C-alpha cells in the first residue's frame, strides 16, 4: 500500500506518535511493522481500529499508558509493568502488539507467573491466550506475517534455538548433543590425569574424549591406532564447541555483550589451548620442551572443567543455584564477613592460649595466627579434620565456643538464602512448564 505521506502517525488511546515509513517497516512491534506490507485499506483496518488516509494516521483503541512503557522497551530494550495496572491487562497489551513474556525483565516475569498461577492461567500457553481474544489470524494473514518478518524472524528463531534450549524441539535436541559432548569431554579430561594413561605420558598437550575402558584396551593392543582415535575424537569435540560458539556469536544481537558474558569467556578460554597447541606443534615446538609455556598450557587445559557451567543452560537445578547466588549476593557477603570476623578473633586467641602462654612446650600447630586460622575455619564449619587440635584446657574451651558460635553465625544468613532458593526454584519451574507446553504444542502441530 502506498501511504499518502512519508510520515505515519500512530494514535494509541489519544496519544500520537509520528514515524517515517522506513521506521514503520522495521519497527520492533510486529503489529506496527505489518502495516507497511498492507496492500489495501481493508488490510490496514484489520490491524488497527481506524485509518485517516488524508493525515495518514492509524488509530488504535488500546491502553495509552501501557503503550508508553512498550515504547520505552523499543528505545531501551527493557520492558517492565506499568505501576498500578493489572499484570494480566498489560500482558494482553503485550500480546496485542506482538511481544512475548521473554521480553519482560526477570522481576516482572516472576510477578506475571505468580499472577497467572493464582488465577489458574498457568496451564495456558501464549498461543492459547492470543487465540482466546480477537487476535485470531486467518491462514492468509499468517502467510503474510511470515513473509513480512522474513529474514529478521528467521534469525531471531535461530538465535533462540542456540541460546534457549527450551524454546523449541530442535533447540532441545541441540542442547542434548552439547551436553553429551561436555560430559564425554569431562570424563576424558579426568581420565587423562590417571597414572596409567599412556597417551598423557607421550605428550603434555594431547587430550582424549573416548571411554576410559575402551581407550585403555585400544592403547594396550593397538598403540598407534589408539593415538589416532584419540586425536580424531578430540578434534570432533573441539570442532563442535568451536562451531557452536561461532554461530552464537554471529546470531547475537549485541556482539560486545556476548563477548563480556562470563560463560562465553569460559568457552573461549577452554577452546583456545587446543588451537595454541596445534599452532606450536606446527611450528616444531613440542609440548615437553615448552618449560613455563607448557605449565601455562596445562593450566589452560584444566580450564575446560568450567565447561560444566554450560550445563546450567539445560538443568533447572543449576539455573536455580545461579539465580539464587545472584539475588542473594548481599547475604553471601554478610556470611563471609561473619566468618572472617570470627576467624580473626578465634585465631588470635587460639595462638595465644596454645603457643604464646606456654613457654615450656608450645603447640607448634598454632605457631602463628594464619596457622591457627586454618583450625578455626574447619572448626566453625564443623568439619574437624583432626590434623590440628588444641591440647591445653583453655584451648579446648575456646574450641567448644568456636564450634557453637560457628553454627549460629552460619545459620543466620542461610535462612534468607534458603527462602530465596525456594522462590527462584518456583519461578524457574513455572517458566520451564510454560516452555514445555509450547514445545508440546509444536510437536502436536
N, C-alpha and C positions, 0 to 999 in steps of 0.2 A: 504494500500500500504506500502511495506517495503522500507524505504529510503536507498539509497546506503551508507550513512554515518550517524553518530549520530548527526552531526552539519548540520543545514539547513541554507542556505543563501538566504536572500530576496534582490533582486536587483530592487530597485524602482527608475526609472529615472536615473540610473547610480550610485546611492548610495547604497552600500552594507551593510546589517545588518546580523549578524550571531547569531543564536539561537539554543538551543538544541531541540530535538524532544519533550521533555516534556513541554518546554515553548511554542512551537508551538501548542501543543494540548490544552493548557489552555489559549491561547492568547486572550486578550480582544477584538481584532478586529475580527469580525465574518468571514470575507473572509479568513483571515490567519488561523484561527483555523480550518476551514473546510478542509484545505489541509491535515491535519493529518488523516482524515477519507476517503480520496480518495483511491479507490481500484486499479485503473489503471492509466496509464499516460494520457489517454484521459480525464479522470475526472479532473486530475490536470490542463490540458490545458484549461478546461472550467472555471477555477478560475484565472489563470494567462495567460500572453501572450506567454511565452516560458518557457521551463524547460530543464536544463542540468543535465542529470542523473549522469554523471561522477563526477561532482563537487557538485551535489545535490543543485543546485542553481535555484531559481524561479525568473523569470523576469516579472516585472510589468511596463508597459509603462504608468506611471502616473506622476503627478507633484511631483518632488523630494522635493521641499521646503515645500509644503503642508504636505507631509508625515512626515517631520521633526517635524512640530507642532503637528501632530497627535501622534507621538511617545512621545512627551512631555506630552500629555494627558495621555498616557499609564503609564508614570512614576509618574506624579504628580497629575493626576486626574482633571486638569484644561485645558479646550480646548478653545483656542482663535483664531481669524482670523489671517492670515498671512499678515503683513503690505505690502501694495502695490499690493495685489492680490484681484481680484473681490470677493465679498462675495458669489455670486452665484456659481462661479467656485469652491471656497473652499467648499461650501455646496454640490456640486456634488461629490467632492472627499470624503467628509464625508459619503455620502450615498453609495459610491462605497465600502468603507472599512467596512460598517456596522454600522455607527454611526448615531445618530438622533439629532434633534435640542435640545432635552432635555439635551444633554451632553455639549452644549455650555454654557459659562458663561452668566449671565443675560445681561451684556452690549452688548455682541456680538449677543445674541438673539434679542435684540432691533434693532440693525443695520440690521440684516437679515430680520426681519419683515418689517421694513421701506423699504428696498430694494425690497422685493417681492411685497409690496403694490404699489410701484412706477411703476413697470412694469406689474402689473396685475396678478402676480402669487400667490397672497394671497388666491385665491379661490381653489388652488390645495393642496391636501394632500401629505404627503411624499411618500405614495404608488403610487400616480399618477406620481410623478417626477421620481421615480425609474422605473416604467413601461414604461415611455416615452423614456428611454435610452436603453442601451444594457444590462440591468440587468434583463431581463425577465426570470424568472425561470420556468422550466418545473415542472410538478407535482412530478416527481421522485426526482428532486433537492430539492423541497420544503420539501418532506418527509425526505430526507437525512439531510437537515438543521435542522429540528426539532429534529431528532434523535441525531444529533451531539451535539447540545447545551444541550439537556436533562434536567437534574436537575437544572443547573445554569439558564437556560432561564425560567424555571417554577418558580423558586424562585424570579427572577427579575420581572416577570409579577405579581406575588403575592404581592411583595413589592410595586409595583406601584399601585396595586388595593387598598391598605390600605393607602398609602401616598399621592397619587394624585387622587382626586375624578374625574378628567376629563379624566383619562387615558382609561376608558372603561365603558361599560354599567353596569357591575357588581360593579365597583367602585362607580358609581353614586348611585346605589341602597343602598350600604353600607353607603355611605355618608348621604343619606336621612334618613336612620334609626338612624344614630348617631345624626343627627340634631333634630329629634323628641325626642330622649331621653334627649338631652341637654335642649330643650325648656320645656319639662314636668318637668324636674328636677328644672329648674329655677323658674317655676311657683309655684311649691310646696315649694321651699325654701322661696319665698316671702310670701306664704300663712302661713307658719309655724310661722311667726312673728306677725300674727294677734292676737288681744287680745282675741277673742272668739274661738281661735283654741285650742280645749280641749286636743288634743293629745300632743301639745307642752307644756301644763301645767303639764302633768303627768311625763314627763322626759325631761331633758335638752338636751339629745343627740339623741332623736328619730326624724327622718325626714320622710317626706312623699313625694310621687310622683304620686298623682292622681289628678283628677279635684277637684277644690275647692268646687263647689256646691255639687258634688256627695259625697265627703268625709263628708261635714257638715251634709248632710242628713243621711248618714250611722252612723255617730257618735251619732246623735240625737236619732235615733230609735234603733240602734244595736251597742252599745258602744264596746262590745268585738270584734264583727266581724269587725268593722272599724279599730281597732288597728291591728288586724291580717292582714287585707288587706293592710294597710299602710306599715307594715313590709315586706310583700311579694313584693309589687311593688318597695319598696326601694331596696330590695336585688336584684331584677331583673335589675334595673338601674345600681347599683354599679357593678353587675356582668358583664354587657355589657361593661362598661367603663374599668373594670379591664382586661377583655379578649382582648379588642381592644388594650390596652396599652402593654400587654404582647406579643401579636402577632407582633405588630410593632417593639418591642424591639428585638424579635428573628429574624425578617427579615431585621433588619438594617445592612447596610454594616459596619459601624463603631459604635460599642456599646458606646464608650466614647463620640462621638459627639452626639449620641442620648440622652445620659443622660444629657449632658450640654445644650441641646436645651431648650429655655425658655418655650415653650408650653408643652413640656414633663415634665418639672419640675412642672408646674402648675397642670398637670394631676395627678402627684404623690401626691402633697400636697392636692388636692381635694379628692382623694380616701382614703388616709391614715387614716383620722379621723374616718371613718366608722369602719375599722378593729381595730383601737385602742379602740374604744368604745365597740366593741364586745368582745375584749380581757379583758377589765376591767369588763364588765358585767359577763363574765365567771369566773373571779376571785372574784366575790362578791363585787365589788366596784361600787355602783350605782352612776349615774351622779350627783344627787343632793348633794352628800356629798363629792364631789371632791375638793371643795374650789378653790384654784388657778388653779389646773388642769382642773376643769370644765370650768373656764373662758378661758383657753387656747384652750380647745376643741371647745368652741363656736366660738372663733376667727378662728380656722381652718375650722370649718363648713362654715363660711362665705367666705372662700377662694373658695368655689365651684362656686361662682359667676363668677370667672375667666374662668370657662368652656365656657363662651360665646366667649372667644378668639378662641375656636375650630371652631367657625363658619367662621373664616377668611379663612379656607381652602375651603369653599364651596361658598362664596359670593364674587363677583367681587368688590363690593364697599369697603368691609373691607380689601381686599387684596390691593386695590389702596391706601387706607389710610395708611396701614402699610408700603408699599413700598415708599410712599411719605415721611413719617416721617423718614425712614431710609436714604433716599437720601438727605433730607433737614435738617439734624441734625445741620449743621453749621448755617443755617438761624434760626433754633429754638433757638440755644444758643445765637445768636445775638439778637433775640427778647427778650429773658429773661434778657440779660444784659441791654438793653434799659429800660425795665420795672423796674428793680431793681435800676438802677442809678436814674431814675426819681422819684421812690418811696422814695429813701433815701433823695433826695433834698426836695421834697414837704412835706414829713412828718416832717422834721426838721423845715421847715418854718411854717407849719401849727401849730405845737406845740408851736412855739414861738409867733405867732400872736394871737392864741386863748387862750393860757394859760399862757405863760411866761410873756407877757407885761401887762396883765390885773390883777392887784393885788386885786381889789375890788370884781369882780365877774368873776373869771376864768371859762372857759368852761371845765368841768370835763371830757367831752368826749375826750379831747385832752391833758390829764394829762401827757402822755408820748409819746415818738416818736413811739414805737411799736403800741400804740393805734391809733395814727394819721395815721400810715401806712395802717391800715385797710380802713380808709376813702379814702386814696389816691388810693388804688388799685381798689376800686369799682367806684371811680370817673373816673379814666383813662380808664377803660373798659366800661364806660357809663352805668353801671348797676344802681347805685344810689338807694340803699335800703331806704334811708331816716332815718335810725336809728341814724346816726351821720351826723351832718351838721354844718358848721361854722355860727356864729352869728354876728361877727364883720364885719365891712365894708371891711377892708383889707383881712380878711379871705375869704370873698366871692369873692373878686377879684382874690385871689390865687386859689380858687376853679374853677373859669372860665378858668384860664390859665392851670390848671391841666387837665381839660376835653379836651380842644383844643389840648394840646400837646400830650395827650394820644391817640387821634385819629390819629395824624400824625405819632407818633412813631410806633403804631401798623400797620399802613397801609404800611410802607416802606418795611419790610421784608415779609409781607404777599403776596406781588406781586410775589416775586420769588417762594414762596411756591405754589401759585396758578398755575403758569406755569408748575412747576414740577408735580403737581397733574394731570393736563391735559395730560402731556406726559406719565405719569405712567398709566393713565386710557386707553389711546390709545394703549399702548404697551400690557397691560393685555387683552384688548378687542380683539386684533388680535390673541393673543395666545389662548384665550378661543374659538374663532371662529375656529381656526385650530383643537383644540381638539374636538370640536363639530362635525366637518366634519369627523374626524376619527371614532368617536362613531357612527355617522350615517352610514358610510360605513360598520362598524362592524354589525349593526343591519340588513342592507340590505343583507349582506352575510349570 
